[in-house]
Amino acid sequence: MQIIRQPRVTVIARQQFTPPPHISWQSDSDVAGEALAEFAGRLCYLSFGENAGLEGGHKTIPGRTTNQAYLANILNTKHGSVLEHAVWSFLFEGVSRSLTHELIRHRAGMGYSQLSQRYVDESAIGFVLPPEIEEGTTEFETWRQACENSLTSYRELLAEVTEKVGEAGPATMRKKRARQAARSVLPNSAETKIVATGNARALRHFCEMRGAGNADLEIRRLAGAVLRTLHQEAPNIFGDMRLVPSPDGIDTIETDYSKV
């Protein structure tokens, strides 16, 4: 039986930013999401600088700052709507069904596509070890045995229902009927995979809420992994969010700019 101890977070898509050719302005950030958020914010006040060269006779407001300084002011003033233009897509692996039940509650600004237990044979499925359970303890043995029993029951049910369904109907539908019945015995710790797409504002909200000290430990661990990735992707948007060591061994997340 495969036991999974850490989630895997992979960025699978990030956007491009193409400044309009009639506005001679350029951000000093090479990160598309950061540059787009800055552009969106500057458009609200036409604050592209004296030499931006807007067509149509619009007067521009002088005063140019770096992308880092501009987005820091966005965070400070909680002008979070401009962050909704910056978007990333992730593949999350090594997470449990229990975690995704909580993850998909984050609907505003987020989209999901999750592995289907109705269409996928889970006979070789792995199980995510809850962070609260330490290996080598009696509770670990209790958990491991429960997972093994459920996997055995799944395989037996899958074979029995497949035989019962027989040859009636299309092959895909026969397999789906057997798998959707067998999955009923799999526990919440069953591993799953999910694609999650979110804008920067929604991702900040996810990291802040699920990185809190009272959050479920597994999803807090995922929030930390996501934030570490976003620190690399867009430090000017997410750099204010700090990973703070916690006595339980899983970092919490803090920021001076809450609820942007």
N, C-alpha and C positions, 0 to 999 in steps of 0.2 A: 504494500500500500504506500502510495506516495504521500509524504507529509510536506506541506509548504509552510515556510516560516517567514517569508518576506514577500511583499508585493513587488511587482515589476511595472515600472512606469516608463512608457516610451512615447515621445512626441512623434506623431505620424503626419501632422499637417500644421503648417503655419502660413499666414497670408502674405500677399505682396502688397506694396503700396506704390501707386503711380501718381505722383503729384500732377495736378492739372497743368498743361503746358502754358496756359495764359497767366499763371501766377508764378512769378520768378522768385520762388521761395524754396528753401531746402533745409530740412532738419539736419542737425549734426549727429543724429542717431541712425545707425544702419539697421536697426531692428524695425521691421515694417509696422508691427503693432504699436510701438512707441511713437514712431513718426506719424502714423495715422491718428493716434489719439491727440498728439500735439496739433496736427493740422485741423482736426475737428474743433478743438478748443479755440484755436486762433480764429477760425472762421466765424465763430459766434460774435467776435468783437472786431473782425477784420484787422487783427493785430499781427500782420505779417512783416511789419517793418516799413521804413520809408521807401525802400527801393523794390518793393514787391511787384509793382507794375500791374495791378489789377486792371482789367478792362472794364469799361462801362462808367468810368468817372468816379468810382468809389474812392473815398479818402481813406488811407490807411493810417493806423495808429503806430507811431514809432516806438521803438523799444524792443530789442531782441535779447532773448536769454537762451541758455542751453536747453536741450531737451530735458536733461535731468532737473534743472531748476524749474522749468515750466511745469513738468509733471509733479514735482514736489509741491508746487503751489496748488495744482489741481487737487492733490490729496488733502492738503491743508484746508482748502475751502470746501471740500467734499463735493466738488463738481464731477461726481462719479459717472454721469451719463456719457461723457466723452470716452471713458474707458470701455464702454460697451462695443466700440468699433473694433477693438483689438481681440483677435480670436485665435485659439489653439485647439487642436484635436489630440487626444491621448488614447493610447491603448493601455488599459489596466489589466494585468494578469496576476494570478496568484492571490486573488481576493475571493472572499467567501460570498455565498448567496446572502448571508446575514448582512454583510457590508453593503451589497448593492441594494438591498431593501431600503437602507437609509440613504445611500447615495442618490437614488433617483427621486428622492423628495426634493432635491435641488432642481426645480424645474425652470424657474425664471432665468433665462440666458444660458440654458444648458440643453444639450440634446444627447440621446443615448441609443446605442444599438448593442444588445446583449446576446451572448450565446444562448441558443434555444435548447433546452433539455428535451423538448418534444421531437426535435429532428436529429439531435446528436446522440450517438450511443455513448453512454457514460460508464461503460464497463471498466474502463481504466482510469477513472476520475481520481484526482488528488483531493486532499482535504487540508484546509487551512487551520493550522494550530492556533487557537486563541492565545493572545499574548499573556493572559493571566495564568496559563497552564505551563508549568516547567517540566521539561523532560526528566525522566528518572524518578518521578514522584508517583504516588498512588493515583492521583487525579489524572495524570497523563495516561496511565495504563487503562483507567476507566474510559477516558475519551477515545483512546486508540482502539480499544475493543469495540466500543459502540460504532465507530466509523467502519471497522472491518465487518461487523455484523450487518450494517446497513448495505455495504457494498455486496456482500454475499447475497443478501435478500434481493437487491436490485438485479443481480445477474440471474438469479433463479426466477424472479418474476418476469424478467424480460424474455427468458426462454419459454416459460409457461404460457404467457400471453401471446407470444409470437406463434406458438403452436396452436393455440385456441383460435386466433384470428384466421389462420390457414391461408388459403390462396385467394380468398375473396377480395376483389377490388384491386386498385393499382398498388404496386410494390411500395411506393413512397407512403401512401396512406396506411398500409399494413404496418410498416415500420414505425410510423408516427403513433399509431394507436398503442402499440406495445411499449414504446418508450415513454409515452405520456402516462401510462399506468405504472410502469416500473419506477419512474422518478419520484413517486409519492413517498417512497421509503428513504430517500436521500435526506441527510440532515442539512441544517443551515450552514455547516462548515464546509459543505461541498464547494470545491473551487469553481470559479467561473471567469469568463473574460468579457470585457465590455469596452466599447469605444465611447468616449465621452468628449463632447465638443462644448467649449464654453467661452464666453467673452471674459475679458479681464476683470470686469466688475463682479461677475458671477463667480469667477475663480477666486477672487479675493474673499468674497463672502463664504465660499466653501472652506477655504483654508482657515479663516478666522473662526467660523462656527465649529468646524470639526477638529480644529487644532486646540480647542479649549480644554482645560484640565478636566472637565466633567464629561467630555465626549467619550464614546466607546473607544477602547484602546486600539482596535484594529483599524477603524476608520481614521483615528488620530494619526496612526502610523502612516496611512496612505496620504493624509493631508500633508504630513511632513515631507514625504517623498515627492509629492506634487510641487510643494513650495521650493524644495531644493532644485527641481528642474526649472521652475519659473525664475528662480534667481539667476540661472544661466541664460534663460531665454530673454528676459526683459527686466534687468535690474532696476531700471528707472521707474517701472510700474510696481514691482513687487519687493524692491530692496528694503523698504521700511518694515516689512514683516519679518520678525525675528524668531528663530528656533531657540527655545529655552529648555535646557535640560530639566528633566522631571525625576522625582524619586522612583517612579515606576519604570524608568528606563526608556520611555518614549517621549520625545520632545513635545512640548506645547508650543503654541504660536502666539506671539504678541505683536501688537502694532500701536503706534501713537496715533494712527489715523483709522479709528474704528468706524465701521459702517459707512464707508465712502459710497 
